[in-house]
Amino acid sequence: MDKKNQLSTSIPNYAIFIVIISIVILLSIFSVINIASSNLNNVLNEKSLIGFKLAFKQLIFLILSLGIVFLIVFIAPYKKLENSYIVFTIYLFTNILLIWVLFGREVNGAKRWLDIPLGFKIQPSEFAKITFIILLAKIFSKIEKYNKQISFIDLIEKKIINNFIIIFIIPALVLLEKDLGTVIHYSLIFLSMFLISKIKKGFKTFILIFYIGAILLGGVYIYKTSNHNDYKFRRINSYVERLFHNKYDKDDQVTQSIYGIASGGFLGRGYGNGIQKYNYVPEIHTDFIFATISEEMGFLISTIIIISYIVLYYFLLLISFRSKNMFGKYLVFGIANMIISQVILNLYVVTGLFPTTGIPLPFLSYGGSSTLTMYMIIALALNVLRTGNIKREGKNEFKRENN
């Protein structure tokens, strides 16, 4: 056994549980603290603590999320999600919410939100990611039962392709909401699970090339055909100007985000001393929370946060690789890649490497839907760890066992 494998197998399952839950709670507490700082402008303007209401709301989301984690981890076994009736019910409810939101109000060029009592809003497309991963895990684990690699023709003959068509109704509805960034995230989740599945490499290569081509052609199409006042055009145009012409619009939120990150230095300006929150970066407590963290806390804390995400991803992969149930393997693998791809997308946006997508930073950005969704998928992963016939021995790889 090589040293790398010895390290991974020497980590007991209870340690994985403790590390994962510790990381997400610490990130969430740090989130509340920094949301309070990013909202300081409102406090000064209103001259009252009401300016901290977003931090209070986020704290409520955190407490509620911890309660949901307890219920999922210790009461509801994840294997019930393999039941077709339960999965269909979840799928149907998800689509009802996604259709319902299409008749809601438009915010920043997209219809994402549903208003609920007590002044809260929910974003169904966030919760739908959980349904999406569950359905994909169910299909890919079913494919594993065949004693050969599956080709595209096999997918058609065995009518598996029909299941994929049904699943992709979810991102199609999200696309109708004009939420292109979330659709890109859905596609990354699918690709991560698809590329490790028991499907022939030739078809995987074709899908990967098709995906890259679709992203590039889609961006060019929006850039060429959109009205110049359209938010999608402005986002892509700003990105193109930065990337190819080295032009930075001082009024652009991404430009200001880059300034904030660069000005933080190694130790930052100090808590509460950042200037980007003073209307230079709108809604900095949401998608651009990393900018204010970098500005006020500096390179050191920012690096620790990024390392925390990497450690979280690694420990989630350990759960996936150790599970002897194929559905559990795919479920946690999808969860791990949902989180890490969201982190990468967000960091690419705030550093100007990708057009603005509206994707929040997991456990740090303000938002009840994002926070609840993240805690629910973490709870599912920990449920697999607790009830999924996990083993420590052997190589930590995606072994294919027909369980």
N, C-alpha and C positions, 0 to 999 in steps of 0.2 A: 504493500500500500504506500503510495507516494505521500510526501509531507502535506501537500494541499488537501488530499483526501482525509489524512489523519486529523487535520485541523477541523474539517467540517464534520466528521463523524464523532469527534470527541466532545462536541457541544451537546449537552443533554437537552431534551425537549422542553423541560421546565425553564431552562435558561433562554431558549428561543422565545417562549411565551413572555417572560419577564422583559427581555430586551425590546421586543416589538411593542408591547403595551407601554413601556417606559418612554420610548422614542415618540410615539404618537401623542402621549399626554404632555410631555415636555414641549413638543412643538406647538401643541394647542394652547398651552399656558403662555408660551412666548408670543403666540398669535394675539391673544387678548391684550397683552402688554403693549405690543407694537401697534395694534389697532387704536388703542387709547392715544398713543403718541401721534399717529398719523391723523387723528381727528382733533388734534390740539388747536388747529386753526378755528374750528367751530366753537371750541370752548372759549377762546379769546374773544371771538365776535359776539357770542351770546352771553358772555360773562356769567356762566353758570355751568354746573356739572352735567346739564342736559346734553352738552356736546360730547359726553362720553357714552351716550346711549348705545352706539354701535358696539363698543367694547362690552357693555352689559348684555346686549343681545347675544354677542358671540359667546359670552360666558354661559348663558342659558342654553345655547346650542351644544356647548361642550358637556354640560351636566346631563342634558337629555340624551346625548350620544353615548355617554358612559352607561346610562341605564339600558339603552338598546344593546350595547355590547354584552352586558351581563345576560340579557335575555337570550341573545343568539348563541353565545358561547356555551352557556350552561343548561339551556332548556330545549332549544330547537336543533336536533341533529341535522347536519347539512345533507345527509343522504336522502332525507325526505324530498329534497329538490330534484332527485332523479325520478320522482313520481310524475307521470305524464299529466295527470289531472291538476296537480299543484302547479306544475310549470305552465300549463295552458292558462290557468286562472291568473297567475302573475303576468303572463304575456298579454292577456286580454285587458287587465287593469292598466298595464303600462301604456298600451295603445290608446285606451280611452283618455288617459291624461294627456298624451301627446297630441291627440286630435282636439281635445278641449282647449289646450293652450293656443291653438291656431286662431281661436275666436277671441283671444284676449288682446290686451293693448301691446303696442310695439314700443320697445325701449332700445335706443341706440341701433335702430335699423333691424332689430330682430324681435320675434315674439317668443320669449323664453319663459315668462313668468305667469304664475297663477296666484292671485291674491287670496289669502286665507285670513280668518279672524285674528284679532289682537295685533294687527299691523304687520303681520309676517307675510312673506311671499315664498313660494316654492318653485323650483326649476325642474320640471319633470324629466328633461333630457339628462340630468345628472343621475337621478334614480334609475332611469332606463338603462344606464350602463351596467348596472348589476344584473338586470334581466338579460341583457345582451350577452354577458359573460356566462351566465348560467346556461343559456340556450346553446351557446357555442361549445361549452364544456360537455354538455349532454351529447351533442352530435359528434364531436371529435372522439369522445370516449367510446361511442358506438362504433365508429370507424375502426378503432383499435381492435375490435373483436374479429375482424376479418384477418385471415392468415396470409395476406399479401398486401403490398402497397397498392393504394387505390389510385386509379387514373381518372381523368375527367369522364371518360366513357362509363367507367364503373359508377361514378357518382350519378350519372343519368340513369343507367340501367337499374341501379338499386334504389332509385328515387330519393337519394340523399340530397340531390341538388334542390329538390322541392323544399326541404327543410331550410336550406340556406336562403332561398327566396323569401320564405316566410319570416326568417330572422331579420333580413335586411329591410323589411318594412319599417323597423324601428329607426335606423339612421335615415331612411327616406323621409319619414315624418319630421325628423329633426331638421333635415335639409329644407323642408317646406317652411320651417320656422325662421329660415334665413340665418341659421346658426352654423355657418360653414366651419368655424374652428372646432366645434364639438363633433361635427361629422368627420373631420380629419382625425380627431382623437379616437372615434369609433373604429376608423379604418386601421389605425395603428394597433389597437387592441386585437382586432381580427387578424392582422398580419402576424403578430407575435405568436398567436395560437396556431394559426394556419401553417406557419413555417416549421413548427416542430411536430406537426401531425403526421399520420401514416398515409400521406398522399405523395404521389410520385414527384421526384425533384423537377422533372420537366415542366409539369403544370405549376409547381410552386414558382419556378423561374419566370414563367409566362405571366402569372398574376403579379409578381413583384415588379416586372418591367411595365406592365399595364398600369399599375398603381402609380409609379413614378411619372409615367407619361401623362396620366389623367390629372395629377396635381399640377404639372407644368403647363399643360394645355388649358386646364381650368383657370389658372392664374392669368395666362395670356389672354384668354377669352374675356374674363372680367375686366382686365386692364384696357382692352381694346374697345369693348362694347358698352361699358358702364357710363352713365352720366358722370361728368367730372365733379359734380356735387354729391354723388353717391358715396356713402361711408366706405363701401367695399373698395371703390376706386381710390379714395384718399389713402386708405391703409396700404394698398399695394403700391401706389405711386410713391408714397413716402418711403417705403421699403426699397423700391427700385432706385430712387434718388440717392439713398444712403449707400446702397450696395455697389452700384455701377458708376455713380457720378460723385461720390463722396460729399454729397450735399446734405447738410443737416438744418432742418427748419427749427429755429429756436422755440417756436410755439408748439411743436409736435411733442406729444407725451412720451414717445419712445426716446427722442433726443434728450428730453429733460431727465428721463430715467437713466440714460447713459451718463449724463452729467452728474447725477446724484450718486451713482455707483462709483464713478471715478473720483469724486470729491471726498469720499469717505476715508480714503487712506487705509492704513493698517488697523487702526483702533477706532476710527469713526469720529464724527463730530460730537458724540455724546447723546445720551437718550433725551429726546425732546428737542434737540438742537438742529434737526434737519430743516432744510428750507424748501425741498421739493413738494412738501405737503401743502404749502401756501398757494394752492391753485395752479402750480406749475404742472403737476401731474394730476389730472382729474381722477377721482375715485381711487386714490393711491392705496387705500386700505384693501382693495379687492385684487385685481390681477397684477398690480404693480407693487405689492407689499414688499417684495424683495428689494426694490429700489430704496425704500425708506430704511429698511433694515441695514443694507450695505452702507448707506449714507451715515446713519447714526451709530451703527455698531462696528462698521469697518470690515475689512477683508477677513480678519480672524474669525469673527462670529459667522460671517457669510460662508466661509469655508467649512466651519463646523456643521452648519446646517446642511450643506451639500453632502458632506461625509455621512451625516445622519440618514439622509435619504438612501445613500448607497448601502449602508449597513442594513437598513430596513428592507431594501430590495433583496439583498443577499439572504437574510434570514427567512423571508417569504419564499424564496426559491428553495431553501433547505426543506421547508414544509412540503412544497410541491414534489421535490425529488424523493423525499422519504415516504410519501404516502404510497400505500400498496393498492389503493383504489384509483382506477384510471380517471374517473369523474373528478375525484378530489385533486388529483394531479393537475388536470387541465383547469379546474376552477381556481386554484391558488396561483397557478402560472399566469392565468389571465388577470387575476387581481394584482399580482406583482407588477406586471407590465402595464396595467392601467395606471398605476401610481407613478412608476418611473417615467413613462412616456408623457404623462401630464406634467411632471416636474421639468423634463427636458423642453417640452413645448413652451412652458411658461418662462423658463430662464432664457430660451432663445428669443422670445418676444421682448423681454425687458432689457436684453443686451443688444437688440437690433438685428439679430441674426435671422429672424423670421417675422413675417407680417403679423400685426396684432390679431389675435384670435379670440380673446375673451375667455381664455382658459385660466382658472384659478390655480394658485400654488397649494398643493395638498397640505391640509392641517394648519396652514398659515394665513391664507387669504380669508377675508371676511365673507361669510355666507352660510346660511343654515343648510341649504340643500347640499352644498359641497361638503360641509362638515359631517352631516348625517350620513351621506353616501360613503365617505371615506371610512367612517367608523363602522358602518355596516359591513363593508367588504373586509376590513381588518377582523371584525368579529367572525365572519365566515371562515377566514383563513385560520384563526385560532380554534374555531370549532373543528376544522379538519385536523388540526394538530391534536386536539383533545380526544376526538372520537373516530379518527380516520385510519385506525390500524397502522400507526406510524412506526417505522423502525429506524434505529440509529445506524445499524451495521450496513456494510456494503457501500458501493460507490454511489455518490450523490449525482445521479444522472437520470435522464428521462427514460427509465426502463419501461418496456412495454409488457405488461402482464394483463392477461384477460380476466380481471376480477370484476 
